[in-house]
Structures are given as structure tokens and as C-alpha cells.
Amino acid sequence: MFRKDPMPTYSDDLIKSILRSSRYIAMVGASGNENRPSYFAMKYLLDKGFRVRPVNPGMAGKKILNQEVYASLKEVPAPIDIVDIFRGPEYAPKIVAEALAEKDRLGFKVVWMQLGVISEEAAAMAEAAGLTVIMDRCPKIEYGRLSGEIGWMGINRKVIDNRKPKLFSKGGSLMIEGRAPLKDGD
């Protein structure tokens, strides 16, 4: 279906700031099916040092990529920096309402809605609570784009080159030098 609303725009500086300052993500709608986008987005983010806490009531108590799955945001342990909505836009207002009920306990500052998820109602609720809202974006794609990894893979560079960018070997430009990696108990 053709969307009449323009795609929301966000500055690269805002996206970089969010990804650099965040370590803990609650991924609502995470899937254990390795063919689903949420699965490989979760895998990528884990590989980049984020702690992803999957939320999926149908898989509660099981594991996705060695991460315990929670039935709801009420059960997710703190801290959380980003609530990442990997569900359709019709579910976003209910998810944001649930997230807002846990905001003080979890401490998150960002509600991030995945590609194709635009909900003005959910965004208004989150912004009214003082949260930053990102819609219709994927943190995996944004991380790769801003760190140079997507360019290294030959996407949208308009240059054929087999050399890795210098930043890639250091974990990309979004990694904070001197920041200790997360340990299993974090």
C-alpha cells in the first residue's frame, strides 16, 4: 500500500547520539525464527555489543540467541535505554502505553519504531512523556550506515573498492573508545 505520509526524517547526529549512548535495548516483537528480520537485527546488535532483551509473550521463558525472552516490558530487567518496537503500527500505541508504565523503573529515553512502523499516536504519547521518538528506521541499518559497514559491503558508495574503512577495524565510528564491553552479567 502506498503511504501518503512522508517518511520521518532524523539527523545523523541524533541517530549517532542515540546509538552511541545506548547499550540496553528491549526488542518488543523479537522472533526466534532466524528468517525473520527481528532475529538478524537482534543478532547484529548483540554482535556490536548491545544487550538486547527480547520481548515476545509466545516465547517467554525461552531463549533467542542465548538471551532470555520476556513476556512483557513489565518483566524486563532494568536498565533499558531503547524500547525497540518490532510490531505493526497498529500495536505501537499499546506498546508505548505499556512502556510508559515502566519508564521510571527501566529508565529508557528512546522509543524506536522499526521500518514500516509509523504511529503518530504512539509518537505523541512518548513525546508527551519527554522521550525521543524514532519511527520507520532500523537501528541495525542505521548503525551499519553510520559506521561505514554498509559502505564496506558495497552499498550506495558508487565506488568499487575492496579495502575496509579504517574505522571498521575499530568497531565502526559509533563505538566509544575505552568503553568496556558488556559482560554476561550486565
Backbone as a chain_set.jsonl record, in Angstrom:
{"seq": "MFRKDPMPTYSDDLIKSILRSSRYIAMVGASGNENRPSYFAMKYLLDKGFRVRPVNPGMAGKKILNQEVYASLKEVPAPIDIVDIFRGPEYAPKIVAEALAEKDRLGFKVVWMQLGVISEEAAAMAEAAGLTVIMDRCPKIEYGRLSGEIGWMGINRKVIDNRKPKLFSKGGSLMIEGRAPLKDGD", "coords": {"N": [[0.84, -1.181, 0.0], [0.538, 2.222, -0.81], [2.071, 4.8, 0.962], [0.848, 7.839, 2.132], [1.825, 9.688, 3.926], [4.825, 11.51, 4.482], [8.103, 10.044, 4.79], [9.425, 9.961, 8.034], [12.029, 12.193, 9.065], [15.315, 12.275, 10.369], [18.162, 13.645, 11.927], [21.533, 12.68, 11.19], [23.238, 13.128, 13.307], [21.535, 12.977, 15.542], [20.699, 10.256, 15.436], [23.222, 8.98, 15.654], [23.968, 9.896, 18.206], [22.048, 8.655, 19.829], [22.6, 5.903, 19.356], [25.27, 5.743, 20.181], [25.102, 6.361, 22.894], [23.592, 4.399, 23.989], [23.109, 1.154, 25.39], [21.476, -0.903, 26.213], [18.724, -2.6, 24.991], [15.3, -3.096, 24.71], [13.643, -5.308, 22.834], [10.689, -5.381, 21.444], [8.674, -7.752, 20.127], [10.527, -9.466, 19.17], [11.816, -12.279, 17.408], [12.251, -15.82, 17.392], [12.69, -17.09, 15.057], [14.98, -17.619, 12.654], [14.76, -16.582, 10.114], [13.362, -14.256, 10.225], [13.234, -10.663, 10.172], [13.612, -9.402, 12.71], [15.143, -11.222, 14.09], [17.685, -11.308, 12.774], [18.358, -8.629, 13.06], [18.538, -8.434, 15.82], [20.656, -10.237, 16.283], [22.775, -8.916, 14.964], [22.924, -6.498, 16.484], [23.569, -7.532, 19.01], [26.088, -8.58, 18.357], [27.431, -6.213, 18.039], [27.793, -5.322, 20.558], [25.63, -4.472, 22.039], [23.181, -5.026, 24.606], [20.522, -6.962, 24.22], [17.228, -7.322, 25.089], [14.869, -9.532, 24.519], [11.354, -9.331, 23.853], [8.556, -11.219, 23.822], [5.572, -12.619, 24.105], [4.776, -15.219, 23.367], [7.069, -16.699, 23.455], [8.072, -16.519, 25.965], [10.278, -17.115, 28.664], [11.871, -18.808, 27.205], [14.803, -18.88, 25.071], [16.34, -16.574, 22.853], [18.944, -16.383, 20.715], [20.645, -16.897, 22.891], [19.63, -15.148, 24.78], [17.46, -14.419, 27.396], [13.941, -14.58, 27.016], [11.266, -12.339, 27.488], [7.882, -11.958, 28.632], [6.564, -9.532, 28.676], [7.064, -5.943, 28.845], [6.926, -5.349, 31.513], [8.258, -7.386, 32.799], [10.879, -7.192, 32.001], [14.235, -6.742, 32.933], [15.793, -3.858, 34.44], [18.673, -1.927, 33.482], [17.133, -0.16, 30.702], [17.745, 1.354, 27.629], [16.654, 1.87, 25.115], [13.446, 1.316, 23.812], [12.545, -0.815, 21.459], [10.376, -1.187, 18.879], [9.194, -3.83, 17.216], [6.865, -4.517, 15.894], [3.695, -4.297, 14.158], [2.34, -1.067, 13.093], [-0.204, -0.707, 14.176], [-0.079, -1.823, 16.684], [1.644, -0.252, 18.094], [0.735, 2.036, 19.773], [-0.363, 0.705, 22.058], [1.896, -0.702, 22.958], [3.62, 1.413, 23.562], [2.132, 2.612, 25.62], [2.309, 0.572, 27.56], [5.077, 0.615, 27.893], [5.461, 3.201, 28.914], [4.313, 2.922, 31.422], [6.312, 1.562, 32.674], [8.454, 3.216, 32.562], [9.892, 4.796, 34.541], [11.045, 2.791, 36.135], [12.567, 1.298, 34.271], [14.077, 3.241, 32.939], [14.467, 4.159, 30.303], [15.035, 6.314, 27.433], [14.348, 6.519, 24.841], [12.035, 5.731, 22.291], [11.874, 3.542, 19.74], [10.775, 2.87, 16.571], [10.489, 0.329, 14.222], [11.391, -0.222, 10.699], [8.781, 0.664, 8.523], [7.018, 1.05, 10.578], [5.047, 3.418, 11.631], [3.513, 5.497, 13.785], [1.66, 8.012, 14.647], [0.098, 8.474, 16.859], [1.276, 6.85, 18.882], [3.803, 8.046, 18.891], [3.174, 10.658, 19.76], [2.301, 10.122, 22.357], [4.667, 9.152, 23.559], [6.433, 11.326, 23.178], [5.098, 13.269, 24.693], [5.691, 12.344, 27.177], [8.27, 13.068, 27.402], [10.136, 11.653, 25.926], [12.473, 10.646, 23.362], [11.659, 10.022, 20.01], [11.926, 7.736, 17.383], [10.936, 6.827, 14.206], [10.124, 4.393, 11.679], [12.663, 3.379, 11.071], [15.586, 1.32, 11.259], [17.638, 0.194, 13.842], [19.805, -1.501, 13.344], [20.353, -1.152, 10.593], [20.837, 1.616, 10.569], [23.049, 1.773, 12.284], [24.934, 0.284, 10.809], [25.052, 1.864, 8.474], [25.966, 4.371, 9.456], [28.376, 3.685, 10.62], [29.947, 2.917, 8.575], [30.006, 0.315, 7.693], [28.019, -0.618, 5.938], [28.722, 0.709, 3.615], [31.184, -0.534, 3.25], [30.372, -3.008, 2.443], [29.613, -2.481, -0.079], [27.33, -1.022, -0.66], [25.624, 1.66, -1.965], [27.904, 3.339, -2.289], [28.992, 4.081, -4.657], [31.464, 3.457, -5.568], [33.851, 1.071, -6.462], [35.577, -0.953, -4.387], [37.897, -2.802, -2.509], [38.865, -2.459, -0.007], [38.691, -2.252, 3.537], [37.118, 0.285, 5.501], [39.101, 2.326, 7.673], [37.952, 2.78, 10.175], [36.3, 0.601, 10.507], [37.768, -1.603, 11.418], [38.082, -0.913, 14.01], [35.657, -1.284, 15.131], [33.838, 0.372, 14.035], [32.582, 3.75, 13.528], [30.798, 4.373, 15.48], [31.401, 3.224, 17.848], [32.525, 3.741, 21.152], [35.595, 4.756, 22.141], [37.539, 3.127, 24.585], [35.362, 2.306, 26.032], [34.139, -0.153, 28.069], [33.436, -3.517, 27.152], [30.246, -5.215, 27.385], [29.593, -7.579, 29.936], [28.637, -10.998, 30.664], [26.89, -10.865, 32.894], [25.866, -8.307, 32.814]], "CA": [[0.0, 0.0, 0.0], [1.301, 3.461, -0.89], [1.915, 5.638, 2.15], [0.732, 9.256, 1.797], [2.65, 10.462, 4.844], [6.25, 11.439, 4.15], [8.933, 9.302, 5.727], [10.015, 10.851, 9.041], [13.457, 12.438, 8.876], [16.083, 12.479, 11.591], [19.55, 13.979, 11.596], [22.53, 11.655, 11.506], [23.762, 13.407, 14.644], [20.591, 12.434, 16.523], [20.802, 8.788, 15.405], [24.533, 8.626, 16.229], [23.927, 10.161, 19.643], [21.247, 7.597, 20.456], [23.3, 4.62, 19.289], [26.494, 5.817, 20.987], [24.825, 6.452, 24.337], [22.722, 3.294, 24.402], [23.685, -0.193, 25.482], [20.441, -1.875, 26.539], [17.563, -2.458, 24.121], [14.179, -4.038, 24.847], [13.12, -5.505, 21.48], [9.331, -5.894, 21.529], [8.357, -8.426, 18.873], [11.665, -10.284, 18.752], [11.421, -13.614, 16.958], [13.245, -16.892, 17.417], [12.797, -17.607, 13.692], [16.167, -16.989, 12.07], [14.425, -15.958, 8.839], [12.633, -13.006, 10.474], [14.118, -9.501, 10.313], [13.964, -9.106, 14.101], [16.188, -12.157, 14.513], [19.016, -10.889, 12.347], [18.643, -7.327, 13.663], [18.981, -8.727, 17.18], [21.986, -10.839, 16.196], [23.719, -7.851, 14.611], [23.091, -5.596, 17.62], [24.337, -8.266, 20.022], [27.47, -8.642, 17.882], [28.014, -4.868, 18.176], [27.997, -5.018, 21.971], [24.405, -4.089, 22.742], [22.469, -6.065, 25.34], [19.152, -6.943, 23.709], [16.299, -8.095, 25.901], [13.721, -9.798, 23.655], [10.022, -9.39, 24.445], [7.649, -11.966, 22.961], [4.8, -13.441, 25.049], [4.703, -16.607, 22.912], [8.348, -17.373, 23.703], [8.519, -16.167, 27.315], [10.987, -18.163, 29.385], [12.813, -19.468, 26.294], [15.925, -18.018, 24.708], [16.653, -16.218, 21.473], [20.363, -16.021, 20.654], [21.139, -17.001, 24.27], [19.071, -14.085, 25.616], [16.164, -14.81, 27.952], [12.801, -13.883, 26.428], [10.306, -11.87, 28.482], [6.511, -11.896, 28.128], [6.138, -8.136, 28.548], [8.031, -4.973, 29.365], [6.864, -5.407, 32.982], [9.19, -8.408, 33.275], [12.239, -6.905, 31.541], [15.054, -6.106, 33.973], [16.426, -2.569, 34.165], [18.222, -0.74, 32.767], [16.85, -0.192, 29.271], [17.975, 2.661, 27.011], [15.773, 1.995, 23.95], [12.372, 0.353, 23.583], [12.524, -1.011, 20.014], [9.095, -1.81, 18.532], [9.274, -4.668, 16.023], [5.489, -4.958, 15.645], [2.999, -3.41, 13.237], [1.98, 0.236, 13.656], [-1.455, -0.776, 14.943], [0.255, -2.252, 18.047], [2.572, 0.704, 18.712], [0.203, 2.787, 20.924], [-0.473, -0.171, 23.235], [3.26, -0.989, 23.43], [4.118, 2.642, 24.192], [1.429, 2.749, 26.906], [2.943, -0.381, 28.476], [6.428, 1.11, 28.164], [5.369, 4.382, 29.784], [4.033, 2.442, 32.78], [7.57, 1.035, 33.217], [9.508, 4.187, 32.227], [10.738, 5.158, 35.689], [11.81, 1.615, 36.563], [13.52, 0.893, 33.233], [14.976, 4.365, 32.699], [14.736, 4.407, 28.88], [14.841, 7.675, 26.937], [14.053, 6.468, 23.409], [11.13, 4.749, 21.697], [12.33, 3.368, 18.362], [9.849, 2.03, 15.801], [11.206, -0.264, 13.106], [10.982, 0.09, 9.332], [7.366, 0.441, 8.258], [6.207, 1.319, 11.767], [4.811, 4.84, 11.859], [2.295, 5.698, 14.557], [1.649, 9.366, 15.214], [-0.499, 8.366, 18.197], [2.315, 6.34, 19.788], [4.853, 9.065, 18.981], [2.678, 11.751, 20.6], [2.294, 9.636, 23.745], [6.054, 9.076, 24.026], [6.981, 12.686, 23.245], [4.456, 13.943, 25.825], [6.38, 11.857, 28.383], [9.656, 13.546, 27.365], [11.006, 10.681, 25.27], [12.848, 10.816, 21.965], [10.973, 9.032, 19.181], [12.413, 7.453, 16.035], [9.983, 5.955, 13.511], [10.43, 3.93, 10.326], [14.108, 3.192, 10.951], [16.111, 0.119, 11.913], [18.934, 0.501, 14.449], [20.834, -2.293, 12.673], [20.688, -0.476, 9.343], [21.423, 2.919, 10.884], [24.391, 1.529, 12.817], [25.785, -0.088, 9.686], [25.215, 3.022, 7.583], [26.756, 5.428, 10.092], [29.714, 3.197, 10.974], [30.685, 2.633, 7.347], [29.956, -1.092, 7.333], [27.197, -0.817, 4.742], [29.57, 1.145, 2.516], [32.214, -1.554, 3.041], [29.753, -4.12, 1.742], [29.373, -2.061, -1.44], [26.005, -0.446, -0.836], [25.461, 3.102, -2.094], [29.146, 4.105, -2.243], [29.301, 4.482, -6.014], [32.886, 3.179, -5.761], [34.21, -0.331, -6.266], [36.775, -0.909, -3.554], [37.939, -3.985, -1.656], [39.517, -2.115, 1.266], [37.814, -1.91, 4.645], [37.419, 1.583, 6.096], [39.925, 2.209, 8.88], [37.101, 2.729, 11.367], [35.671, -0.706, 10.624], [38.589, -2.486, 12.244], [37.94, -0.485, 15.4], [34.273, -1.462, 15.541], [32.997, 1.389, 13.42], [32.669, 5.084, 14.106], [29.845, 4.552, 16.566], [31.931, 2.669, 19.086], [33.191, 4.702, 22.007], [36.899, 4.232, 22.549], [37.721, 2.976, 26.013], [34.154, 1.802, 26.684], [34.289, -1.575, 28.356], [32.353, -4.345, 26.604], [29.344, -5.805, 28.354], [29.888, -8.929, 30.376], [27.431, -11.811, 30.713], [26.004, -10.472, 33.975], [25.376, -6.929, 32.625]], "C": [[0.883, 1.242, 0.0], [1.011, 4.318, 0.335], [1.89, 7.102, 1.736], [1.633, 10.109, 2.684], [4.108, 10.388, 4.41], [7.006, 10.644, 5.216], [9.504, 10.287, 6.756], [11.514, 11.013, 8.789], [14.1, 12.742, 10.227], [17.511, 12.779, 11.188], [20.459, 12.803, 11.945], [23.09, 11.867, 12.902], [22.843, 12.857, 15.735], [20.707, 10.908, 16.588], [22.12, 8.333, 16.024], [24.519, 8.788, 17.74], [23.168, 9.064, 20.381], [22.033, 6.292, 20.488], [24.582, 4.619, 20.119], [26.209, 5.763, 22.487], [24.008, 5.28, 24.865], [23.473, 1.98, 24.429], [22.617, -1.268, 25.633], [19.18, -1.592, 25.726], [16.532, -3.523, 24.485], [13.548, -4.139, 23.466], [11.757, -6.188, 21.573], [8.94, -6.457, 20.162], [9.526, -9.222, 18.33], [11.184, -11.689, 18.404], [12.583, -14.587, 17.075], [13.439, -17.523, 16.053], [13.937, -16.886, 12.987], [15.92, -16.362, 10.705], [13.68, -14.635, 8.996], [13.608, -11.844, 10.641], [14.519, -9.201, 11.75], [15.084, -10.001, 14.595], [17.559, -11.653, 14.069], [19.353, -9.483, 12.808], [19.172, -7.531, 15.087], [20.39, -9.308, 17.184], [23.047, -9.772, 15.914], [23.984, -6.945, 15.815], [23.844, -6.264, 18.766], [25.816, -8.317, 19.637], [28.186, -7.299, 18.021], [28.136, -4.436, 19.631], [26.774, -4.528, 22.715], [23.875, -5.292, 23.516], [21.014, -5.955, 24.899], [18.302, -7.872, 24.567], [15.026, -8.314, 25.066], [12.414, -9.908, 24.435], [9.1, -10.053, 23.424], [6.858, -12.907, 23.864], [4.725, -14.912, 24.649], [5.974, -17.394, 23.16], [8.875, -17.12, 25.107], [9.139, -17.367, 28.014], [11.958, -18.95, 28.518], [13.954, -18.511, 25.997], [15.953, -17.779, 23.207], [18.096, -15.738, 21.499], [20.98, -15.929, 22.056], [20.658, -15.881, 25.193], [17.693, -14.534, 26.098], [15.057, -13.945, 27.351], [11.792, -13.561, 27.532], [8.93, -11.735, 27.839], [6.05, -10.463, 27.881], [7.23, -7.225, 29.087], [8.027, -4.928, 30.889], [7.911, -6.346, 33.551], [10.643, -8.116, 32.917], [13.029, -6.242, 32.659], [15.628, -4.765, 33.5], [17.939, -2.781, 34.135], [17.892, -1.06, 31.312], [17.071, 1.225, 28.757], [16.988, 2.931, 25.873], [14.696, 0.914, 24.029], [12.193, 0.31, 22.065], [11.272, -1.802, 19.653], [9.212, -2.502, 17.18], [7.916, -5.311, 15.774], [4.849, -3.965, 14.69], [2.576, -2.112, 13.902], [0.691, 0.223, 14.468], [-1.216, -1.19, 16.399], [1.083, -1.211, 18.813], [1.963, 1.49, 19.876], [0.088, 1.936, 22.198], [0.914, -0.475, 23.822], [3.836, 0.24, 24.131], [3.431, 2.861, 25.54], [2.033, 1.813, 27.948], [4.342, 0.099, 28.864], [6.394, 2.292, 29.125], [5.069, 3.993, 31.227], [5.3, 1.942, 33.471], [8.74, 2.022, 33.058], [10.443, 4.495, 33.389], [11.604, 3.988, 36.135], [12.901, 1.265, 35.56], [14.514, 1.996, 32.89], [15.23, 4.704, 31.235], [14.383, 5.844, 28.498], [14.369, 7.705, 25.485], [13.025, 5.378, 23.118], [11.482, 4.717, 20.22], [11.366, 2.411, 17.667], [10.538, 1.609, 14.507], [10.687, 0.199, 11.748], [9.514, -0.253, 9.116], [6.456, 0.735, 9.429], [6.178, 2.829, 12.002], [3.475, 4.947, 12.573], [2.38, 7.063, 15.214], [1.073, 9.349, 16.628], [0.544, 7.904, 19.215], [3.415, 7.378, 19.981], [4.416, 10.212, 19.895], [2.677, 11.355, 22.077], [3.713, 9.666, 24.32], [6.659, 10.473, 24.172], [6.379, 13.478, 24.402], [5.098, 13.536, 27.151], [7.858, 12.238, 28.38], [10.639, 12.609, 26.687], [11.337, 11.099, 23.845], [12.195, 9.696, 21.179], [11.643, 8.955, 17.815], [11.401, 6.493, 15.412], [10.536, 5.573, 12.143], [11.937, 3.837, 10.067], [14.488, 1.904, 11.67], [17.461, 0.448, 12.539], [20.075, -0.289, 13.819], [21.296, -1.586, 11.4], [21.364, 0.86, 9.625], [22.835, 2.762, 11.436], [25.348, 1.2, 11.67], [26.06, 1.069, 8.756], [26.156, 4.053, 8.192], [28.155, 4.979, 10.488], [30.553, 2.881, 9.748], [30.621, 1.193, 6.911], [29.117, -1.34, 6.086], [27.987, -0.391, 3.521], [30.63, 0.108, 2.195], [31.646, -2.726, 2.256], [29.333, -3.72, 0.33], [28.022, -1.431, -1.69], [26.106, 1.069, -0.883], [26.762, 3.895, -1.957], [29.518, 4.661, -3.602], [30.783, 4.321, -6.325], [33.096, 1.685, -5.567], [35.551, -0.339, -5.567], [36.769, -2.141, -2.656], [38.615, -3.714, -0.319], [38.47, -1.781, 2.32], [38.141, -0.49, 5.102], [38.221, 1.387, 7.376], [39.075, 2.094, 10.139], [36.498, 1.356, 11.59], [36.464, -1.627, 11.543], [38.521, -2.122, 13.718], [36.5, -0.616, 15.889], [33.349, -0.408, 14.976], [33.028, 2.695, 14.182], [31.712, 5.292, 15.264], [30.347, 4.003, 17.886], [32.658, 3.758, 19.861], [34.492, 4.089, 22.481], [36.991, 4.196, 24.063], [36.49, 2.472, 26.742], [34.286, 0.3, 26.847], [33.138, -2.362, 27.728], [31.486, -4.903, 27.724], [29.796, -7.206, 28.697], [28.572, -9.681, 30.497], [26.443, -11.368, 31.778], [25.406, -9.094, 33.813], [24.014, -6.898, 32.019]], "O": [[1.87, 1.303, 0.734], [-0.145, 4.533, 0.698], [2.808, 7.566, 1.06], [2.147, 11.137, 2.243], [4.582, 9.323, 4.014], [6.602, 10.583, 6.377], [10.014, 11.341, 6.378], [12.181, 10.076, 8.351], [13.503, 13.377, 11.097], [18.014, 12.225, 10.211], [20.187, 12.038, 12.87], [23.385, 10.903, 13.608], [23.32, 12.33, 16.74], [20.802, 10.337, 17.675], [22.137, 7.403, 16.83], [25.0, 7.92, 18.469], [23.601, 8.603, 21.437], [22.121, 5.645, 21.531], [24.94, 3.593, 20.699], [26.983, 5.188, 23.254], [23.764, 5.186, 26.068], [24.353, 1.725, 23.606], [22.824, -2.413, 25.23], [18.638, -0.488, 25.766], [16.854, -4.709, 24.557], [12.978, -3.165, 22.973], [11.668, -7.402, 21.756], [8.883, -5.73, 19.17], [9.526, -9.613, 17.162], [10.262, -12.216, 19.027], [13.743, -14.223, 16.881], [14.277, -18.413, 15.905], [13.865, -15.68, 12.751], [16.797, -15.672, 10.186], [13.396, -13.964, 8.003], [14.694, -12.023, 11.193], [15.652, -8.787, 11.995], [15.889, -9.586, 15.429], [18.487, -11.575, 14.874], [20.533, -9.159, 12.94], [20.132, -6.882, 15.502], [21.224, -8.913, 17.999], [24.094, -9.744, 16.56], [25.138, -6.655, 16.13], [24.669, -5.627, 19.421], [26.69, -8.123, 20.481], [29.413, -7.256, 18.109], [28.538, -3.307, 19.91], [26.86, -4.199, 23.899], [24.097, -6.438, 23.125], [20.353, -4.956, 25.18], [18.618, -9.049, 24.742], [14.209, -7.405, 24.921], [12.363, -10.49, 25.519], [8.886, -9.54, 22.326], [7.408, -13.897, 24.345], [4.62, -15.773, 25.522], [5.968, -18.623, 23.086], [10.015, -17.474, 25.408], [8.61, -18.477, 27.969], [12.79, -19.688, 29.046], [14.054, -17.448, 26.61], [15.636, -18.66, 22.407], [18.432, -14.798, 22.22], [21.735, -15.005, 22.358], [21.219, -15.686, 26.271], [16.862, -14.976, 25.304], [15.214, -12.733, 27.199], [11.504, -14.393, 28.392], [8.819, -11.435, 26.65], [5.244, -10.208, 26.986], [8.193, -7.68, 29.704], [9.014, -4.514, 31.497], [8.401, -6.133, 34.66], [11.549, -8.734, 33.477], [12.553, -5.286, 33.27], [15.909, -4.575, 32.316], [18.428, -3.746, 34.722], [18.311, -2.081, 30.768], [16.631, 2.19, 29.383], [16.54, 4.062, 25.683], [14.992, -0.253, 24.281], [11.744, 1.283, 21.46], [11.118, -2.951, 20.068], [9.316, -1.853, 16.139], [7.828, -6.503, 15.48], [5.411, -2.898, 14.44], [2.462, -2.046, 15.126], [0.513, 1.057, 15.356], [-2.061, -0.935, 17.257], [1.203, -1.286, 20.036], [2.623, 1.61, 20.908], [0.408, 2.407, 23.29], [1.081, -0.5, 25.041], [4.471, 0.117, 25.179], [4.085, 3.257, 26.505], [2.247, 2.214, 29.092], [4.74, -0.001, 30.025], [7.208, 2.373, 30.045], [5.522, 4.662, 32.156], [5.365, 1.898, 34.699], [9.88, 1.693, 33.384], [11.663, 4.457, 33.229], [12.772, 4.175, 36.477], [14.031, 0.969, 35.948], [15.672, 1.713, 32.584], [16.141, 5.48, 30.95], [13.558, 6.496, 29.139], [14.032, 8.763, 24.954], [13.122, 4.259, 23.622], [11.4, 5.733, 19.53], [11.164, 1.284, 18.117], [11.098, 2.439, 13.79], [9.686, 0.91, 11.655], [9.062, -1.337, 9.484], [5.235, 0.675, 9.288], [7.134, 3.426, 12.495], [2.439, 4.545, 12.045], [3.081, 7.247, 16.209], [1.506, 10.113, 17.49], [0.678, 8.499, 20.284], [3.904, 7.572, 21.094], [5.203, 10.684, 20.715], [3.014, 12.164, 22.942], [3.929, 10.148, 25.432], [7.317, 10.768, 25.17], [7.075, 14.277, 25.028], [5.056, 14.285, 28.127], [8.617, 11.795, 29.241], [11.85, 12.754, 26.856], [10.572, 11.819, 23.204], [12.175, 8.549, 21.626], [11.895, 9.975, 17.174], [11.051, 5.475, 16.009], [11.305, 6.315, 11.532], [12.416, 4.174, 8.984], [13.788, 1.46, 12.58], [18.351, 0.935, 11.842], [21.203, 0.203, 13.764], [22.495, -1.441, 11.165], [22.36, 1.197, 8.984], [23.723, 3.54, 11.09], [26.436, 1.769, 11.575], [27.189, 1.24, 8.295], [27.05, 4.554, 7.509], [29.037, 5.818, 10.673], [31.746, 2.605, 9.869], [31.137, 0.862, 5.843], [29.469, -2.185, 5.263], [27.931, -1.06, 2.489], [30.952, -0.119, 1.029], [32.364, -3.366, 1.487], [28.755, -4.534, -0.39], [27.607, -1.317, -2.843], [26.614, 1.691, 0.05], [26.711, 5.049, -1.533], [30.285, 5.62, -3.688], [31.304, 4.966, -7.235], [32.578, 1.1, -4.615], [36.538, 0.194, -6.076], [35.728, -2.487, -2.098], [38.907, -4.65, 0.426], [37.481, -1.107, 2.032], [39.306, -0.094, 5.097], [38.04, 0.394, 8.082], [39.445, 1.381, 11.071], [36.214, 0.977, 12.726], [35.884, -2.348, 12.355], [38.865, -2.932, 14.578], [36.164, -0.106, 16.957], [32.195, -0.304, 15.393], [33.448, 2.744, 15.338], [31.808, 6.299, 15.965], [29.773, 4.292, 18.936], [33.331, 4.603, 19.27], [34.504, 3.046, 23.134], [36.567, 5.132, 24.741], [36.549, 2.229, 27.947], [34.516, -0.425, 25.879], [31.99, -1.918, 27.77], [31.933, -5.047, 28.862], [30.319, -7.93, 27.85], [27.503, -9.072, 30.44], [25.237, -11.493, 31.565], [24.523, -8.72, 34.585], [23.462, -5.82, 31.796]]}, "num_chains": 1, "name": "protein.A"}
